[in-house]
């Protein structure tokens, strides 16, 4: 299982443009760049899901306010009170940390596409971009959700 996570992470990294490689930070640096809140990683993920739902509901109802709220949360989401990788077994933590960095960047790219379509009032393209965000979220969950070893309290 450990090797499959490394392969998935490597595939994600290769899929990104070469200019992104210069921007990739460590997971520790990523957390330092965020405001820390008194929430668990599970609570953060719930907030991210709510943000994605706001985007989707906003697109369906053609409500730019809801879409912008969802985009803003994804872009500026806080760090949880504990380091997120502690939920994984020790041998999987480095791969999970790499995934966090990559996924944070991909989600930012996904919401930038949604925002561009929103500014043009192109609701169909916004919907397609929103589906890209959904795929990003689901790919991470499929990879890691069943490997959680510890639930933050």
DSSP file (Angstrom, degrees, kcal/mol; ACC not computed):
  #  RESIDUE AA STRUCTURE BP1 BP2  ACC     N-H-->O    O-->H-N    N-H-->O    O-->H-N    TCO  KAPPA ALPHA  PHI   PSI    X-CA   Y-CA   Z-CA
    1    1 A X     >        0   0    0      0, 0.0     4,-1.7     0, 0.0     5,-0.2   0.000 360.0 360.0 360.0 -38.8    0.0    0.0    0.0
    2    2 A X  H  >  +     0   0    0      1,-0.2     4,-1.7     2,-0.2     3,-0.1   0.905 360.0  49.8 -58.7 -43.4    2.9    2.4    0.8
    3    3 A X  H  > S+     0   0    0      1,-0.2     4,-2.4     2,-0.2    -1,-0.2   0.857 105.1  57.0 -66.0 -35.3    4.3    2.1   -2.7
    4    4 A X  H  > S+     0   0    0      1,-0.2     4,-2.4     2,-0.2    -1,-0.2   0.875 105.7  51.2 -65.0 -35.2    0.9    2.8   -4.3
    5    5 A X  H  X S+     0   0    0     -4,-1.7     4,-2.6     2,-0.2    -1,-0.2   0.901 110.2  49.0 -66.7 -39.8    0.7    6.1   -2.4
    6    6 A X  H  X S+     0   0    0     -4,-1.7     4,-2.7     2,-0.2    -2,-0.2   0.901 111.4  49.6 -65.7 -39.7    4.2    7.0   -3.6
    7    7 A X  H  X S+     0   0    0     -4,-2.4     4,-2.6     2,-0.2    -2,-0.2   0.921 112.2  47.4 -64.6 -44.1    3.2    6.1   -7.2
    8    8 A X  H  X S+     0   0    0     -4,-2.4     4,-2.3     2,-0.2    -2,-0.2   0.921 113.4  48.2 -63.4 -43.8    0.1    8.2   -7.0
    9    9 A X  H  X S+     0   0    0     -4,-2.6     4,-2.4     2,-0.2    -2,-0.2   0.925 112.1  49.2 -62.9 -44.3    1.9   11.1   -5.5
   10   10 A X  H  X S+     0   0    0     -4,-2.7     4,-2.6     1,-0.2     5,-0.2   0.909 109.9  51.5 -61.7 -42.0    4.6   10.9   -8.2
   11   11 A X  H  X S+     0   0    0     -4,-2.6     4,-1.9     1,-0.2    -1,-0.2   0.898 109.6  50.2 -62.4 -39.7    2.0   10.7  -10.9
   12   12 A X  H  X S+     0   0    0     -4,-2.3     4,-0.7     2,-0.2    -1,-0.2   0.917 111.2  48.5 -63.2 -43.0    0.3   13.8   -9.5
   13   13 A X  H >< S+     0   0    0     -4,-2.4     3,-1.0     1,-0.2    -2,-0.2   0.915 111.1  49.2 -64.2 -42.7    3.7   15.7   -9.4
   14   14 A X  H 3< S+     0   0    0     -4,-2.6    -1,-0.2     1,-0.3    -2,-0.2   0.854 104.9  60.2 -65.1 -34.0    4.5   14.7  -13.0
   15   15 A X  H 3< S+     0   0    0     -4,-1.9    -1,-0.3    -5,-0.2    -2,-0.2   0.673  91.3  85.6 -68.7 -16.3    1.1   15.8  -14.1
   16   16 A X  S << S-     0   0    0     -3,-1.0     5,-0.1    -4,-0.7    86,-0.0  -0.503  92.1 -95.6 -84.4 155.9    1.8   19.3  -13.0
   17   17 A X    >>  -     0   0    0     -2,-0.2     3,-1.0     1,-0.1     4,-0.8  -0.259  31.6-113.3 -67.3 157.8    3.6   21.8  -15.1
   18   18 A X  H 3> S+     0   0    0      1,-0.3     4,-0.7     2,-0.2     3,-0.3   0.788 115.8  61.7 -64.9 -27.2    7.3   22.3  -14.8
   19   19 A X  H 3> S+     0   0    0      1,-0.2     4,-0.5     2,-0.2     3,-0.4   0.795  96.9  60.1 -68.9 -25.4    6.8   25.8  -13.4
   20   20 A X  H X> S+     0   0    0     -3,-1.0     3,-1.3     1,-0.2     4,-1.3   0.846  90.7  68.3 -69.2 -33.0    4.9   24.4  -10.5
   21   21 A X  H 3< S+     0   0    0     -4,-0.8     3,-0.4    -3,-0.3    -1,-0.2   0.866  96.8  53.4 -56.3 -36.4    7.9   22.3   -9.4
   22   22 A X  H 3< S+     0   0    0     -4,-0.7    -1,-0.3    -3,-0.4    -2,-0.2   0.765 110.8  47.9 -68.7 -23.6    9.7   25.5   -8.4
   23   23 A X  H << S+     0   0    0     -3,-1.3    -1,-0.2    -4,-0.5    -2,-0.2   0.628  81.1 114.5 -92.5 -15.8    6.7   26.6   -6.3
   24   24 A X     <  -     0   0    0     -4,-1.3     2,-0.2    -3,-0.4    78,-0.1  -0.370  47.1-169.3 -64.6 128.6    6.1   23.3   -4.4
   25   25 A X        -     0   0    0     -2,-0.1     2,-0.1     1,-0.1    76,-0.1  -0.569  27.6 -92.6-106.8 173.0    6.8   23.8   -0.7
   26   26 A X     >  -     0   0    0     -2,-0.2     4,-2.4     1,-0.1     5,-0.1  -0.441  36.9-111.2 -78.3 163.2    7.1   21.3    2.1
   27   27 A X  H  > S+     0   0    0      1,-0.2     4,-2.3     2,-0.2     5,-0.2   0.873 120.6  54.9 -62.6 -36.3    4.0   20.4    4.1
   28   28 A X  H  > S+     0   0    0      2,-0.2     4,-2.1     1,-0.2    -1,-0.2   0.927 108.9  46.8 -62.8 -44.6    5.5   22.1    7.0
   29   29 A X  H  > S+     0   0    0      1,-0.2     4,-1.4     2,-0.2    -2,-0.2   0.889 109.4  55.1 -63.7 -39.2    6.0   25.3    5.0
   30   30 A X  H  < S+     0   0    0     -4,-2.4     3,-0.4     1,-0.2     4,-0.3   0.933 109.1  46.4 -59.5 -46.8    2.4   25.0    3.7
   31   31 A X  H >< S+     0   0    0     -4,-2.3     3,-1.5     1,-0.2    -1,-0.2   0.890 108.5  55.8 -64.3 -38.8    1.0   24.9    7.3
   32   32 A X  H 3< S+     0   0    0     -4,-2.1    -1,-0.2     1,-0.3    -2,-0.2   0.792 102.2  58.1 -63.2 -27.1    3.2   27.8    8.4
   33   33 A X  T 3< S+     0   0    0     -4,-1.4     2,-0.3    -3,-0.4    -1,-0.3   0.557 100.2  73.9 -79.7  -6.9    1.7   29.9    5.6
   34   34 A X  S <  S-     0   0    0     -3,-1.5     2,-0.4    -4,-0.3    44,-0.1  -0.732  88.3-108.8-108.2 153.4   -1.8   29.3    6.9
   35   35 A X        -     0   0    0     -2,-0.3    44,-2.8    41,-0.2     2,-0.4  -0.650  38.9-128.6 -73.7 133.7   -3.7   30.7    9.9
   36   36 A X  B     -a   79   0A   0     -2,-0.4     2,-0.3    42,-0.2    44,-0.2  -0.718  27.2-170.7 -88.9 135.4   -4.0   28.0   12.5
   37   37 A X        -     0   0    0     42,-2.6     2,-1.9    -2,-0.4     0, 0.0  -0.832  36.8-106.1-120.7 160.9   -7.5   27.3   14.0
   38   38 A X  S    S+     0   0    0     -2,-0.3     2,-0.3    42,-0.1    42,-0.1  -0.460  82.4 110.7 -85.2  65.1   -8.7   25.2   16.8
   39   39 A X        -     0   0    0     -2,-1.9    42,-3.0    40,-0.2    43,-0.4  -0.930  65.8-117.4-134.5 157.4  -10.1   22.5   14.5
   40   40 A X     >  -     0   0    0     -2,-0.3     4,-2.1    40,-0.2     5,-0.1  -0.419  33.3-106.9 -86.0 169.6   -9.3   19.0   13.7
   41   41 A X  H  > S+     0   0    0      2,-0.2     4,-2.6     1,-0.2     5,-0.2   0.891 122.6  54.7 -63.6 -38.7   -8.2   17.8   10.2
   42   42 A X  H  > S+     0   0    0      1,-0.2     4,-2.0     2,-0.2    -1,-0.2   0.903 107.8  49.6 -61.3 -40.7  -11.7   16.1    9.9
   43   43 A X  H  > S+     0   0    0      2,-0.2     4,-2.1     1,-0.2    -1,-0.2   0.880 109.6  51.5 -66.7 -37.3  -13.3   19.5   10.7
   44   44 A X  H  X S+     0   0    0     -4,-2.1     4,-2.4     2,-0.2    -2,-0.2   0.931 109.2  50.0 -62.2 -44.6  -11.2   21.2    8.1
   45   45 A X  H  X S+     0   0    0     -4,-2.6     4,-2.4     1,-0.2    -2,-0.2   0.868 108.1  53.7 -63.3 -35.5  -12.2   18.6    5.5
   46   46 A X  H  X S+     0   0    0     -4,-2.0     4,-2.4     2,-0.2    -1,-0.2   0.915 109.1  49.2 -62.8 -42.1  -15.8   19.2    6.4
   47   47 A X  H  X S+     0   0    0     -4,-2.1     4,-2.2     2,-0.2    -2,-0.2   0.886 109.8  50.9 -63.2 -39.5  -15.3   22.9    5.8
   48   48 A X  H  X S+     0   0    0     -4,-2.4     4,-2.4     2,-0.2    -2,-0.2   0.901 110.0  50.2 -65.3 -40.2  -13.7   22.2    2.4
   49   49 A X  H  X S+     0   0    0     -4,-2.4     4,-2.3     2,-0.2    -2,-0.2   0.907 110.0  50.1 -63.9 -41.2  -16.6   20.0    1.5
   50   50 A X  H  X S+     0   0    0     -4,-2.4     4,-2.5     2,-0.2    -2,-0.2   0.883 109.2  52.3 -63.1 -37.9  -19.0   22.8    2.5
   51   51 A X  H  X S+     0   0    0     -4,-2.2     4,-2.3     2,-0.2    -2,-0.2   0.928 109.7  47.9 -63.9 -44.7  -17.0   25.2    0.4
   52   52 A X  H  X S+     0   0    0     -4,-2.4     4,-2.5     1,-0.2    -2,-0.2   0.886 111.5  51.5 -62.6 -38.2  -17.3   22.9   -2.6
   53   53 A X  H  X S+     0   0    0     -4,-2.3     4,-3.3     2,-0.2     5,-0.3   0.900 107.6  52.2 -65.0 -40.3  -21.0   22.5   -2.0
   54   54 A X  H  X S+     0   0    0     -4,-2.5     4,-2.7     2,-0.2    -2,-0.2   0.919 109.8  49.5 -60.7 -42.2  -21.4   26.3   -1.9
   55   55 A X  H  X S+     0   0    0     -4,-2.3     4,-2.3     2,-0.2    -2,-0.2   0.955 114.0  44.9 -60.1 -49.5  -19.6   26.5   -5.2
   56   56 A X  H  X S+     0   0    0     -4,-2.5     4,-2.6     1,-0.2    -2,-0.2   0.932 115.6  45.8 -62.1 -47.8  -21.9   23.9   -6.7
   57   57 A X  H  X S+     0   0    0     -4,-3.3     4,-2.4     1,-0.2    -1,-0.2   0.890 112.4  52.6 -63.2 -38.4  -25.1   25.4   -5.3
   58   58 A X  H  <>S+     0   0    0     -4,-2.7     5,-3.1    -5,-0.3     4,-0.4   0.889 110.5  46.8 -64.7 -39.2  -24.0   28.8   -6.4
   59   59 A X  H ><5S+     0   0    0     -4,-2.3     3,-0.9     3,-0.2    -2,-0.2   0.939 112.1  49.9 -67.5 -45.8  -23.4   27.7   -9.9
   60   60 A X  H 3<5S+     0   0    0     -4,-2.6    -2,-0.2     1,-0.3    -1,-0.2   0.901 119.8  36.7 -60.3 -40.8  -26.7   25.8  -10.1
   61   61 A X  T 3<5S-     0   0    0     -4,-2.4    -1,-0.3    -5,-0.2    -2,-0.2   0.396 109.2-122.2 -92.6   3.7  -28.6   28.9   -8.8
   62   62 A X  T < 5 +     0   0    0     -3,-0.9     2,-0.7    -4,-0.4    -3,-0.2   0.912  60.7 150.4  54.6  45.7  -26.4   31.3  -10.7
   63   63 A X     >< -     0   0    0     -5,-3.1     4,-1.6    -6,-0.2     3,-0.5  -0.875  30.0-171.5-110.6  96.1  -25.5   33.0   -7.4
   64   64 A X  H  > S+     0   0    0     -2,-0.7     4,-2.8     1,-0.2     5,-0.2   0.795  81.8  64.2 -61.6 -27.8  -22.0   34.4   -7.7
   65   65 A X  H  > S+     0   0    0      2,-0.2     4,-2.2     1,-0.2    -1,-0.2   0.937 104.1  45.1 -61.0 -47.6  -21.9   35.2   -4.0
   66   66 A X  H  > S+     0   0    0     -3,-0.5     4,-2.1     2,-0.2    -1,-0.2   0.907 113.3  50.7 -62.6 -41.6  -22.1   31.6   -3.0
   67   67 A X  H  X S+     0   0    0     -4,-1.6     4,-2.5     1,-0.2    -2,-0.2   0.935 110.6  48.9 -62.1 -45.9  -19.5   30.6   -5.5
   68   68 A X  H  X S+     0   0    0     -4,-2.8     4,-2.8     1,-0.2    -1,-0.2   0.879 108.6  53.9 -63.0 -38.2  -17.1   33.3   -4.3
   69   69 A X  H  X S+     0   0    0     -4,-2.2     4,-2.1     2,-0.2    -1,-0.2   0.921 110.8  46.1 -62.2 -43.5  -17.6   32.2   -0.7
   70   70 A X  H  X S+     0   0    0     -4,-2.1     4,-2.1     2,-0.2    -2,-0.2   0.925 113.4  48.6 -64.4 -44.5  -16.6   28.7   -1.6
   71   71 A X  H  X S+     0   0    0     -4,-2.5     4,-2.5     1,-0.2     5,-0.2   0.925 110.2  52.4 -60.2 -45.5  -13.6   29.8   -3.6
   72   72 A X  H  X S+     0   0    0     -4,-2.8     4,-2.3     1,-0.2    -1,-0.2   0.905 108.7  49.3 -61.0 -42.8  -12.5   32.1   -0.8
   73   73 A X  H  X S+     0   0    0     -4,-2.1     4,-0.8     1,-0.2    -1,-0.2   0.930 111.5  48.7 -64.1 -43.3  -12.6   29.3    1.8
   74   74 A X  H  < S+     0   0    0     -4,-2.1     3,-0.5     1,-0.2    -2,-0.2   0.912 115.3  44.8 -63.4 -41.1  -10.6   26.9   -0.4
   75   75 A X  H  < S+     0   0    0     -4,-2.5    -1,-0.2     1,-0.2    -2,-0.2   0.858 126.4  29.1 -69.4 -35.0   -8.0   29.5   -1.1
   76   76 A X  H  < S+     0   0    0     -4,-2.3   -41,-0.2    -5,-0.2    -1,-0.2   0.145  82.0 151.8-115.6  19.2   -7.6   30.8    2.4
   77   77 A X     <  -     0   0    0     -4,-0.8   -42,-0.2    -3,-0.5    -3,-0.1  -0.142  42.4-119.2 -56.3 146.2   -8.5   27.7    4.5
   78   78 A X        -     0   0    0    -44,-0.1     2,-0.3     1,-0.1   -42,-0.2  -0.233  20.7-107.6 -79.0 171.0   -6.9   27.5    7.9
   79   79 A X  B     -a   36   0A   0    -44,-2.8   -42,-2.6   -48,-0.1   -40,-0.2  -0.768  38.4-112.1 -91.8 145.8   -4.5   24.9    9.2
   80   80 A X        -     0   0    0     -2,-0.3   -40,-0.2     2,-0.2   -42,-0.1  -0.271  30.9-102.9 -72.5 167.8   -5.9   22.5   11.8
   81   81 A X  S    S+     0   0    0    -42,-3.0     2,-0.3   -45,-0.1   -41,-0.1   0.792 106.4  40.5 -64.6 -29.2   -4.6   22.6   15.4
   82   82 A X  S    S-     0   0    0    -43,-0.4    -2,-0.2     1,-0.0     2,-0.2  -0.836 104.6 -87.1-116.5 157.4   -2.5   19.5   14.8
   83   83 A X    >   -     0   0    0     -2,-0.3     3,-1.6     1,-0.1     4,-0.2  -0.447  37.5-135.7 -62.4 128.6   -0.3   18.5   11.9
   84   84 A X  G >  S+     0   0    0      1,-0.3     3,-1.6    -2,-0.2    -1,-0.1   0.795  96.2  66.9 -60.9 -30.2   -2.6   16.6    9.5
   85   85 A X  G >  S+     0   0    0      1,-0.3     3,-1.7     2,-0.2    -1,-0.3   0.619  78.2  81.6 -71.7 -10.0   -0.2   13.8    8.7
   86   86 A X  G <  S+     0   0    0     -3,-1.6    -1,-0.3     1,-0.3    -2,-0.1   0.665  79.5  69.6 -68.0 -12.3   -0.3   12.5   12.3
   87   87 A X  G <  S+     0   0    0     -3,-1.6    62,-3.7    -4,-0.2    63,-1.5   0.632  91.8  74.4 -77.5 -11.8   -3.5   10.7   11.3
   88   88 A X  B <  S-B  148   0B   0     -3,-1.7    60,-0.1    60,-0.2     5,-0.1  -0.640  96.5 -92.7-100.4 157.2   -1.5    8.3    9.1
   89   89 A X    >>  -     0   0    0     58,-0.5     3,-2.0    -2,-0.2     4,-0.7  -0.339  44.5-108.0 -60.6 149.6    0.7    5.4   10.0
   90   90 A X  G >4 S+     0   0    0      1,-0.3     3,-1.0     2,-0.2     4,-0.5   0.857 118.1  55.2 -50.9 -42.9    4.4    6.5   10.4
   91   91 A X  G 34 S+     0   0    0      1,-0.2    -1,-0.3     2,-0.1     4,-0.2   0.642 110.9  45.5 -70.8 -13.2    5.5    4.8    7.2
   92   92 A X  G <> S+     0   0    0     -3,-2.0     4,-2.2     1,-0.1    -1,-0.2   0.471  86.6  91.6-104.7  -4.2    2.8    6.6    5.1
   93   93 A X  H <X S+     0   0    0     -3,-1.0     4,-2.8    -4,-0.7     5,-0.2   0.886  82.5  51.4 -64.8 -42.1    3.4   10.1    6.5
   94   94 A X  H  > S+     0   0    0     -4,-0.5     4,-2.1     1,-0.2    -1,-0.2   0.924 112.7  46.2 -63.5 -42.8    5.9   11.4    4.0
   95   95 A X  H  > S+     0   0    0     -4,-0.2     4,-2.1     2,-0.2    -1,-0.2   0.899 113.3  49.9 -64.8 -40.0    3.8   10.3    1.0
   96   96 A X  H  X S+     0   0    0     -4,-2.2     4,-2.3     2,-0.2    -2,-0.2   0.906 108.8  52.4 -64.9 -41.3    0.7   11.9    2.6
   97   97 A X  H  X S+     0   0    0     -4,-2.8     4,-1.7     1,-0.2    -2,-0.2   0.905 109.1  49.8 -61.1 -41.8    2.6   15.2    3.3
   98   98 A X  H  X S+     0   0    0     -4,-2.1     4,-2.3     1,-0.2    -1,-0.2   0.907 109.5  52.0 -62.5 -41.3    3.6   15.3   -0.4
   99   99 A X  H  X S+     0   0    0     -4,-2.1     4,-3.2     1,-0.2     5,-0.3   0.902 105.2  55.3 -62.4 -41.4    0.0   14.7   -1.4
  100  100 A X  H  X S+     0   0    0     -4,-2.3     4,-2.1     1,-0.2    -1,-0.2   0.912 109.8  46.3 -58.1 -44.0   -1.1   17.6    0.8
  101  101 A X  H  X S+     0   0    0     -4,-1.7     4,-1.6     2,-0.2    -1,-0.2   0.935 116.1  44.4 -64.8 -46.8    1.2   20.0   -0.9
  102  102 A X  H  X S+     0   0    0     -4,-2.3     4,-2.4     1,-0.2    -2,-0.2   0.931 114.0  48.8 -64.9 -46.1    0.3   18.9   -4.4
  103  103 A X  H  X S+     0   0    0     -4,-3.2     4,-2.8     1,-0.2     5,-0.2   0.862 106.3  56.8 -65.8 -36.0   -3.4   18.8   -3.7
  104  104 A X  H  X S+     0   0    0     -4,-2.1     4,-1.7    -5,-0.3    -1,-0.2   0.923 110.9  44.4 -59.7 -43.3   -3.4   22.3   -2.2
  105  105 A X  H  X S+     0   0    0     -4,-1.6     4,-2.1     2,-0.2    -2,-0.2   0.915 113.0  50.0 -68.1 -43.6   -1.9   23.7   -5.4
  106  106 A X  H  X S+     0   0    0     -4,-2.4     4,-2.7     1,-0.2    -2,-0.2   0.908 109.2  52.0 -63.5 -41.0   -4.3   21.7   -7.6
  107  107 A X  H  X S+     0   0    0     -4,-2.8     4,-2.6     1,-0.2    -1,-0.2   0.894 107.9  52.3 -62.9 -38.4   -7.3   22.9   -5.7
  108  108 A X  H  X S+     0   0    0     -4,-1.7     4,-1.7    -5,-0.2    -1,-0.2   0.909 111.0  47.4 -61.7 -41.2   -6.1   26.5   -6.1
  109  109 A X  H  X S+     0   0    0     -4,-2.1     4,-1.7     2,-0.2    -2,-0.2   0.902 110.6  52.9 -65.3 -41.0   -5.8   25.9   -9.8
  110  110 A X  H  X S+     0   0    0     -4,-2.7     4,-1.8     1,-0.2    -2,-0.2   0.932 110.9  45.2 -60.6 -47.0   -9.3   24.4   -9.9
  111  111 A X  H  X S+     0   0    0     -4,-2.6     4,-2.8     1,-0.2    -1,-0.2   0.808 107.2  59.5 -71.8 -26.1  -10.9   27.3   -8.1
  112  112 A X  H  X S+     0   0    0     -4,-1.7     4,-2.3    -5,-0.2    -1,-0.2   0.892 106.1  48.8 -64.5 -38.0   -9.0   29.8  -10.4
  113  113 A X  H  X S+     0   0    0     -4,-1.7     4,-2.0     2,-0.2    -2,-0.2   0.901 112.1  48.2 -66.2 -41.0  -10.7   28.1  -13.4
  114  114 A X  H  X S+     0   0    0     -4,-1.8     4,-2.5     1,-0.2    -2,-0.2   0.938 112.1  49.5 -63.5 -46.0  -14.1   28.4  -11.6
  115  115 A X  H  X S+     0   0    0     -4,-2.8     4,-2.6     1,-0.2    -2,-0.2   0.891 108.0  53.1 -62.5 -40.7  -13.5   32.0  -10.8
  116  116 A X  H  X S+     0   0    0     -4,-2.3     4,-1.2     1,-0.2    -1,-0.2   0.931 112.0  45.2 -60.2 -45.5  -12.5   32.8  -14.4
  117  117 A X  H  <>S+     0   0    0     -4,-2.0     5,-2.7     1,-0.2     4,-0.3   0.891 111.1  54.3 -65.3 -38.6  -15.7   31.4  -15.7
  118  118 A X  H ><5S+     0   0    0     -4,-2.5     3,-1.5     1,-0.2    -2,-0.2   0.913 104.7  53.3 -61.3 -44.0  -17.7   33.2  -13.0
  119  119 A X  H 3<5S+     0   0    0     -4,-2.6    -1,-0.2     1,-0.3    -2,-0.2   0.809 112.1  45.5 -62.4 -29.0  -16.2   36.5  -14.0
  120  120 A X  T 3<5S-     0   0    0     -4,-1.2    -1,-0.3    -3,-0.2    -2,-0.2   0.411 110.7-124.7 -90.8   0.9  -17.3   35.8  -17.6
  121  121 A X  T < 5 +     0   0    0     -3,-1.5     2,-1.1    -4,-0.3    -3,-0.2   0.843  60.3 149.6  54.3  35.6  -20.8   34.7  -16.3
  122  122 A X     >< +     0   0    0     -5,-2.7     4,-2.2     1,-0.2    -1,-0.2  -0.758  19.3 176.2 -98.2  85.6  -20.1   31.4  -18.2
  123  123 A X  H  > S+     0   0    0     -2,-1.1     4,-2.2     1,-0.2    -1,-0.2   0.802  74.0  55.5 -67.0 -31.7  -22.1   29.1  -15.9
  124  124 A X  H  > S+     0   0    0      2,-0.2     4,-2.2     1,-0.2    -1,-0.2   0.927 110.9  44.2 -67.6 -44.1  -21.6   26.0  -18.1
  125  125 A X  H  > S+     0   0    0      2,-0.2     4,-2.5     1,-0.2    -2,-0.2   0.873 111.5  54.6 -67.6 -36.1  -17.8   26.4  -18.0
  126  126 A X  H  X S+     0   0    0     -4,-2.2     4,-2.3     2,-0.2    -2,-0.2   0.909 108.2  49.8 -61.3 -41.5  -18.0   27.2  -14.2
  127  127 A X  H  X S+     0   0    0     -4,-2.2     4,-1.9     2,-0.2    -2,-0.2   0.922 110.3  49.2 -63.4 -44.4  -19.9   23.9  -13.8
  128  128 A X  H  X S+     0   0    0     -4,-2.2     4,-1.2     1,-0.2    -2,-0.2   0.908 112.1  48.5 -61.9 -41.4  -17.3   22.0  -15.7
  129  129 A X  H  X S+     0   0    0     -4,-2.5     4,-1.7     1,-0.2    -1,-0.2   0.866 107.6  55.9 -66.5 -35.8  -14.5   23.5  -13.7
  130  130 A X  H  X S+     0   0    0     -4,-2.3     4,-2.3     1,-0.2    -1,-0.2   0.873 103.0  54.9 -63.5 -36.9  -16.4   22.7  -10.5
  131  131 A X  H  X S+     0   0    0     -4,-1.9     4,-2.2     1,-0.2    -1,-0.2   0.839 103.8  55.9 -65.1 -31.8  -16.4   19.1  -11.6
  132  132 A X  H  X S+     0   0    0     -4,-1.2     4,-2.1     2,-0.2    -2,-0.2   0.910 106.8  49.2 -64.0 -42.3  -12.6   19.3  -11.9
  133  133 A X  H  X S+     0   0    0     -4,-1.7     4,-2.5     2,-0.2    -2,-0.2   0.918 109.5  52.2 -61.4 -43.9  -12.5   20.4   -8.2
  134  134 A X  H  X S+     0   0    0     -4,-2.3     4,-2.7     1,-0.2    -2,-0.2   0.911 108.7  50.4 -58.7 -43.0  -14.8   17.5   -7.3
  135  135 A X  H  X S+     0   0    0     -4,-2.2     4,-2.5     2,-0.2    -1,-0.2   0.891 109.1  52.1 -63.6 -39.0  -12.4   15.1   -9.1
  136  136 A X  H  X S+     0   0    0     -4,-2.1     4,-1.6     2,-0.2    -2,-0.2   0.950 112.5  44.7 -61.1 -48.9   -9.4   16.5   -7.2
  137  137 A X  H  X S+     0   0    0     -4,-2.5     4,-2.2     1,-0.2    -2,-0.2   0.938 114.8  47.8 -60.4 -48.6  -11.1   16.1   -3.8
  138  138 A X  H  X S+     0   0    0     -4,-2.7     4,-3.0     1,-0.2     5,-0.3   0.872 106.3  57.2 -64.6 -38.0  -12.3   12.6   -4.6
  139  139 A X  H  X S+     0   0    0     -4,-2.5     4,-1.6     1,-0.2    -1,-0.2   0.894 109.7  45.4 -62.9 -38.1   -8.9   11.4   -5.9
  140  140 A X  H  X S+     0   0    0     -4,-1.6     4,-2.3     2,-0.2     5,-0.3   0.924 114.0  48.5 -69.3 -43.6   -7.3   12.4   -2.6
  141  141 A X  H  X S+     0   0    0     -4,-2.2     4,-2.4     1,-0.2     5,-0.4   0.909 110.2  51.1 -63.3 -42.1  -10.0   10.7   -0.6
  142  142 A X  H  < S+     0   0    0     -4,-3.0     4,-0.3     1,-0.2    -1,-0.2   0.887 113.9  46.4 -61.5 -38.1   -9.9    7.5   -2.6
  143  143 A X  H  < S+     0   0    0     -4,-1.6    -2,-0.2    -5,-0.3    -1,-0.2   0.888 130.4  13.8 -70.9 -39.9   -6.2    7.4   -2.1
  144  144 A X  H >< S+     0   0    0     -4,-2.3     3,-2.5    -5,-0.1     4,-0.4   0.717  95.1  88.9-116.0 -24.8   -6.0    8.1    1.7
  145  145 A X  G >< S+     0   0    0     -4,-2.4     3,-1.0    -5,-0.3    -3,-0.1   0.831  93.1  48.1 -55.0 -40.2   -9.4    7.8    3.5
  146  146 A X  G 3  S+     0   0    0     -5,-0.4    -1,-0.3    -4,-0.3    -2,-0.1   0.471 104.9  62.7 -80.1   0.2   -9.1    4.1    4.3
  147  147 A X  G <   +     0   0    0     -3,-2.5   -58,-0.5   -55,-0.0    -1,-0.2   0.381  67.9 126.4-104.8   2.5   -5.6    4.5    5.6
  148  148 A X  B <   +B   88   0B   0     -3,-1.0   -60,-0.2    -4,-0.4     3,-0.1  -0.448  30.3 176.6 -64.6 127.6   -6.4    6.9    8.5
  149  149 A X        +     0   0    0    -62,-3.7     2,-0.4     1,-0.3   -61,-0.2   0.590  63.3  34.0-105.4 -16.6   -4.9    5.4   11.6
  150  150 A X        -     0   0    0    -63,-1.5     2,-0.5   -61,-0.0    -1,-0.3  -0.999  63.8-146.9-146.2 135.2   -5.7    8.1   14.1
  151  151 A X        -     0   0    0     -2,-0.4     2,-0.1    -3,-0.1  -111,-0.0  -0.916  28.7-123.1-103.9 125.5   -8.6   10.5   14.5
  152  152 A X              0   0    0     -2,-0.5  -112,-0.1     1,-0.1  -110,-0.1  -0.372 360.0 360.0 -65.8 143.4   -7.7   13.9   16.0
  153  153 A X              0   0    0     -2,-0.1    -1,-0.1  -113,-0.0  -113,-0.1   0.368 360.0 360.0-112.2 360.0   -9.5   14.8   19.1
